[in-house]
Amino acid sequence: MVQKPPKKPLLTTRQLGLAAAFAAAAFAFRASGLVITLAPPLVIDLGALMPCLAGMAAGPIVGIIVGIARGIPSGLPQVDLVLQPVKGIYWAYIYKYVIMRIKDPKIRWPIFWVITWLLQFFVESPLFIFANSLLGFYPFYPTWPFTLGWYTALYGVYQIVVFSAIIAALPSVFGWKEGKAPW
């Protein structure tokens, strides 16, 4: 009789721990109301970066969990409960299959910064702006880089600074030194 190999768990203990930590941080940052409002309903808060960081550190499923935790206390849960998990998914894959493929950290950092800014400007902002426009919070203009480009550019720099600081402080959590996503 052939024995089947043991079934691999959906999430490892490490991933569950990171999901709990990042989800708690995402929820707490947003629920506390500690945000900087720039162009209502657009705000800058650390909680919005947690799904991205969770995806990078522990994979897309953890990014989804953290995205949902971030969306629950949101001022616009109808937008954030859908799009925050999406951020966790694509950041996991961009990190693992694009950024971590660059073995030299001296080259990886600037490429990471450029990709972070480009994703903010051409993916995240258009998604959130479009979703908010569907709900009638403000009109969607195809010229959004001109109407809200200042917000996107500022948020991109903010995201680069926070991501860089956290990855530099916790390189083993993100597999930075090894050059391999740890999930």
Backbone torsions as a table, in degrees:
resi	resn	phi	psi	omega
1	MET	NA	131.6	-179.4
2	VAL	-88.6	127.1	178.6
3	GLN	-89.2	140.4	176.9
4	LYS	-81.2	143.1	176.4
5	PRO	-65.1	152.3	180.0
6	PRO	-59.2	142.0	-178.4
7	LYS	-70.2	131.9	179.9
8	LYS	-74.7	134.1	-179.1
9	PRO	-67.6	152.6	178.5
10	LEU	-60.5	-42.2	177.4
11	LEU	-132.1	141.5	175.8
12	THR	-79.2	169.8	176.4
13	THR	-60.4	-40.2	177.6
14	ARG	-60.0	-46.2	179.9
15	GLN	-64.6	-39.3	177.7
16	LEU	-63.1	-42.4	178.1
17	GLY	-63.6	-43.6	178.2
18	LEU	-67.0	-36.7	177.1
19	ALA	-61.0	-45.2	179.8
20	ALA	-63.4	-45.3	-177.9
21	ALA	-66.3	-49.3	-179.0
22	PHE	-68.1	-38.1	179.0
23	ALA	-64.7	-41.4	178.0
24	ALA	-63.2	-43.1	179.1
25	ALA	-65.4	-44.2	-179.6
26	ALA	-61.0	-46.4	179.7
27	PHE	-63.8	-47.3	-176.0
28	ALA	-64.3	-44.1	-179.8
29	PHE	-60.9	-43.3	-178.0
30	ARG	-75.6	-42.8	-178.0
31	ALA	-66.0	-29.1	-179.0
32	SER	-70.7	-19.2	-179.0
33	GLY	79.6	10.1	179.0
34	LEU	-79.8	83.9	-178.8
35	VAL	-133.6	160.9	172.2
36	ILE	-111.4	114.4	179.5
37	THR	-84.1	125.5	179.7
38	LEU	-109.5	-52.1	178.6
39	ALA	-140.9	95.6	-174.7
40	PRO	-51.1	134.0	7.3
41	PRO	-93.4	16.0	-178.7
42	LEU	-81.7	130.3	-178.4
43	VAL	-134.4	163.2	171.7
44	ILE	-109.9	123.1	174.9
45	ASP	-151.7	150.7	-178.5
46	LEU	-64.6	-28.4	-178.9
47	GLY	-59.4	-32.8	-178.3
48	ALA	-69.1	-20.1	179.5
49	LEU	-87.9	-15.3	-176.6
50	MET	-63.0	-41.4	177.7
51	PRO	-61.5	-37.4	178.4
52	CYS	-63.9	-50.2	-179.4
53	LEU	-63.2	-39.6	179.0
54	ALA	-64.8	-41.6	177.3
55	GLY	-61.8	-42.0	179.5
56	MET	-64.7	-41.4	-174.4
57	ALA	-81.7	-29.4	-170.4
58	ALA	-139.7	2.7	174.3
59	GLY	103.2	173.2	-172.9
60	PRO	-66.2	-35.0	-179.8
61	ILE	-65.3	-41.9	177.1
62	VAL	-66.0	-38.3	175.5
63	GLY	-59.1	-39.0	178.1
64	ILE	-66.0	-47.5	-179.8
65	ILE	-57.4	-47.7	-178.0
66	VAL	-68.1	-37.5	177.1
67	GLY	-60.7	-40.1	177.3
68	ILE	-66.1	-43.4	178.2
69	ALA	-60.9	-36.9	178.7
70	ARG	-70.5	-34.4	-176.8
71	GLY	-75.9	-26.8	-175.8
72	ILE	-58.8	-50.7	-178.0
73	PRO	-86.5	8.9	-175.2
74	SER	-64.3	152.5	172.6
75	GLY	-69.1	-23.3	178.1
76	LEU	-128.9	68.9	-175.8
77	PRO	-61.8	-27.5	179.9
78	GLN	-64.7	-22.4	175.1
79	VAL	-94.2	-50.9	-172.6
80	ASP	-69.5	-32.2	179.0
81	LEU	-67.4	-21.5	176.8
82	VAL	-93.3	-49.0	-169.9
83	LEU	-85.4	-28.8	177.9
84	GLN	-63.1	-43.3	174.8
85	PRO	-63.1	-33.6	177.8
86	VAL	-61.1	-40.3	177.0
87	LYS	-60.2	-42.6	179.0
88	GLY	-61.5	-35.2	-179.6
89	ILE	-71.0	-55.1	-173.7
90	TYR	-71.7	-29.1	175.3
91	TRP	-66.1	-36.9	177.7
92	ALA	-58.5	-47.3	-176.7
93	TYR	-74.9	-39.3	177.0
94	ILE	-61.8	-43.9	-178.9
95	TYR	-62.7	-50.0	-175.0
96	LYS	-71.5	-43.3	-170.3
97	TYR	-100.4	-7.1	176.5
98	VAL	-119.3	-61.4	-173.6
99	ILE	-67.4	-45.4	-177.6
100	MET	-74.4	-8.1	175.4
101	ARG	-75.3	-15.9	179.2
102	ILE	-88.6	111.5	-171.7
103	LYS	-77.6	-34.1	-178.1
104	ASP	-82.3	113.4	-179.2
105	PRO	-58.5	-28.5	179.4
106	LYS	-67.1	-27.8	176.4
107	ILE	-91.5	-34.7	-178.0
108	ARG	-61.0	-41.8	-178.3
109	TRP	-57.8	-55.3	-178.5
110	PRO	-63.3	-34.6	177.6
111	ILE	-67.6	-39.7	176.1
112	PHE	-59.1	-43.2	-179.8
113	TRP	-64.8	-43.8	-179.5
114	VAL	-65.2	-45.6	179.3
115	ILE	-62.6	-41.9	178.5
116	THR	-58.8	-47.2	-178.8
117	TRP	-66.3	-42.1	-179.9
118	LEU	-65.1	-40.8	177.4
119	LEU	-63.4	-40.6	178.3
120	GLN	-63.2	-46.0	-174.1
121	PHE	-74.3	-39.5	-171.9
122	PHE	-107.5	-9.0	179.2
123	VAL	-121.7	-63.5	-173.8
124	GLU	-62.5	-53.9	-177.9
125	SER	-60.5	-49.0	178.4
126	PRO	-58.7	-38.6	178.6
127	LEU	-61.5	-49.6	-177.1
128	PHE	-70.1	-37.8	178.6
129	ILE	-64.8	-45.4	179.5
130	PHE	-63.0	-45.4	180.0
131	ALA	-61.7	-42.6	178.2
132	ASN	-65.7	-33.9	179.1
133	SER	-69.4	-35.1	177.1
134	LEU	-61.2	-31.4	179.3
135	LEU	-86.3	-2.6	176.3
136	GLY	84.1	15.5	-179.6
137	PHE	-75.4	-32.7	169.4
138	TYR	-164.7	156.2	-176.1
139	PRO	-70.5	148.8	175.5
140	PHE	-93.3	123.8	176.7
141	TYR	-111.5	135.4	174.0
142	PRO	-60.6	-15.0	179.5
143	THR	-93.9	28.0	-175.9
144	TRP	-53.7	-30.6	178.2
145	PRO	-59.9	-27.0	179.4
146	PHE	-88.2	-36.6	-177.8
147	THR	-78.6	-38.5	-179.9
148	LEU	-126.8	17.9	-179.9
149	GLY	-61.1	-34.9	179.2
150	TRP	-61.9	-40.5	179.4
151	TYR	-65.9	-46.1	-178.3
152	THR	-63.4	-43.4	179.3
153	ALA	-63.0	-45.2	179.2
154	LEU	-63.9	-44.0	-179.3
155	TYR	-65.6	-37.0	177.7
156	GLY	-61.0	-43.3	178.0
157	VAL	-65.6	-43.6	177.3
158	TYR	-57.0	-45.3	-179.1
159	GLN	-64.0	-41.9	178.6
160	ILE	-60.8	-46.1	-178.1
161	VAL	-62.9	-47.5	-177.7
162	VAL	-67.2	-47.5	179.0
163	PHE	-57.7	-46.7	-177.7
164	SER	-62.2	-43.5	-179.3
165	ALA	-63.7	-43.5	-177.8
166	ILE	-70.3	-42.8	179.1
167	ILE	-66.3	-40.2	178.3
168	ALA	-65.4	-35.3	-179.6
169	ALA	-76.2	-30.2	-175.9
170	LEU	-130.3	58.1	-174.3
171	PRO	-61.1	-31.9	-178.5
172	SER	-70.7	-29.6	177.8
173	VAL	-65.0	-33.2	-176.0
174	PHE	-103.3	0.0	-179.7
175	GLY	66.9	25.1	-173.9
176	TRP	-64.6	-46.7	-178.3
177	LYS	-65.7	-38.9	-179.0
178	GLU	-75.3	-21.2	-177.0
179	GLY	71.8	30.4	-178.8
180	LYS	-145.3	129.5	176.5
181	ALA	-60.7	131.9	-172.7
182	PRO	-81.2	22.7	177.0
183	TRP	-125.0	NA	NA
